[in-house]
Amino acid sequence: SNCHSDVATVLRQHYNRPYFLPVDSESSQVDWIFMGGPGLGAFVHLDYVQRPSWQAQISGQKTWTLIPTPECEHVCTALNVTVSKGDIIVLDTNQWYHATYIHPGEISITIGSEYD
């Protein structure tokens, strides 16, 4: 996570907020940068963040495994979503257990932020 306002200002000069977010939605002051090589990116977990997030795949390819919480298992099923360079995934990582797998090839670089 980046929580230094000067660094955030410089970082945000290199990307645009996703066009599909509502104009009146607020973004977090904290941006995330995830980088990794082939293999397991993150074990299955829930996040404890304030809001849903968007995550843009800048380089490489990553598969997200999304698993519903036990109270939703009767209406939701697990799914896998693969994102490639240029794709953006929007999800509430407080509501879905998730894990990531980074595919061989280019290094995986993902940037993201919370929004409401």
N, C-alpha and C positions, 0 to 999 in steps of 0.2 A: 504494500500500500504506500501511496505517497500522501503525506499529510503536511508537507511544507508548502506554504502558499506561493513562494517564489518559483519553486520547481513546478508546481501545478500550472502556473501561468505559462511557463515555457513549454511544458508538455502539451498543453491545450492549443498551442499555436500550430501543432503538427497534426491535428485531426479536428473534424467537425462533429458536433453532436449529431447523433443519428436523426435523419430527416423525419422519420415516422413518429418520433416522440411528440406528444402534444406540446404546443407552444407554451402553455402555462404550467407544464410540469417542471419541477425543480430537480436539479442534479445535485448529487453529493459534492462536497468540497474535496473528497478523497477519490483519486483515481487508482485503479489497480493495473499492474503490469505483471503478467504471468509468462514465464519463459521456461522452455524445457526441451529435452531431447526425447528420442523414441522410448516408448514404454509407458508404464503407469504414470499418469500425471498427478492424480490425487486419489486417495482411498475414498470409499463411500462415506459421506458425512452430510450433515446439515450445517448451514452457516448461521451465524447469529449476528446479522446485520440489520440495519434499520428498514430497508426498503428492497423492492425487486431491483434487478440490475439488467443492464445490457452488456454484452461482451462481444467485441469485434475481433475476429481472427485476422491478424495482420500478416502472418507468415505461417506456413506449414498447415497441417491438417490434424484435427482433434475430434475424437468421438466422446460425446457426453452420454453417460448412462444415467437416466432419470428414473427414480424409484419412488412411488407414492408413499406417504406416511401410512402407518398401520390403519388409522381411522378412515383412510380413503381407498384402501385396497379393494373394497367391494365395488367401487365405481371407476377406478383408474387402474391402468396396467403400466408396468415398466416399459420404457422405450429407449432406443438409442438414436441419437442425432449426431451426424457427422458434419462438422463445419470446416470449410476450406478458406483459403485466403480471400478476403472480401466479404465473407458471410458475417452476419450479426445474429446472435441468439439473445432472446429476452426471456428471463425466467426469474422466479422467486425461489432463491436457494434456501430460504427459510422453510418453504413448504414442500420441496422435493429433495429427498436424499439424492446425492449425485456423486459420480466419480468421473474421472477423465482418463482417456488413453490417447497418447500422442503417437501418430503414425510415423514410420520411418520416412526420411527425406529431409526437407528443410526443417530447421529449428522452428518450434512452435512459439509464436509471440502473440499474445492476446492482450488487448487493453479494454478496460471496462470501468463502469461507474454505476452507482445506485441512482435511481430516479423515482419520482412519485407522480 
